[in-house]
Amino acid sequence: MLQTQRWLRFQKSGNLSVSGDLTVTGNLTINGNTTTLNTETLLIEDNQIVLNSGFTGTPTNINAGIAVERGLSADAEIRWNESTDKWELTNDGSTYGSIATEAYAASLTPATLDAIGDVTITSAASGDFLKWNGSQWVNDPINLATDTVGNYMVDVSAGTGLSVSHTPGEGSTATVGLANTAVTAGSYTTANITVDAQGRITAAATGVAAQPTDSDQNILANAVFN
């Protein structure tokens, strides 16, 4: 039996409306300026979308990107800036910031501390620390009395009968010794001495030996001749 295949070819100018599902097997080419999809979900099997498809020649100020229409608010957009060769984004529709790549970040000059919003550096000096003062970071030397917690020693005081040589300061050393008294160093015979409550000799003088009494002499004689 001879089968006859028939092909239906039609050409239509103007709008074409199809009601229901439409499946196209093969390539679909649409020639026009605007393609509008009134759909809630768009499924694309391809893993790459090519923008500016078919463009040839030197790219000069031909930016390409994806914009989000936000109604009464400014549109958001991610785009390739051809004049700077950088990816950019905006959330106000007019101010674009570069999306940092490793190479771009490496090319930036590091910001100084005082360029950060909550850091204020004023006349930085050797030995200053970065300290949070409750509202911002500031440079300041550490004060043991106000900037530290826990126990610390400010100075050394001399107790009774002691002397202290000390100048307060970081890494300082205190010298503690016995305070001098009015006693002159030396040897005393039959000394008369004065001792204070701390057991120190505060006065000393050579005394006179006591003369033996008659009773002392009789005791001595008895010890010798008995």
Order of alpha helices (4+ residues) and beta strands (2+ residues): beta-beta-beta-beta-alpha-beta-beta-beta-alpha-beta-beta-beta-beta-alpha
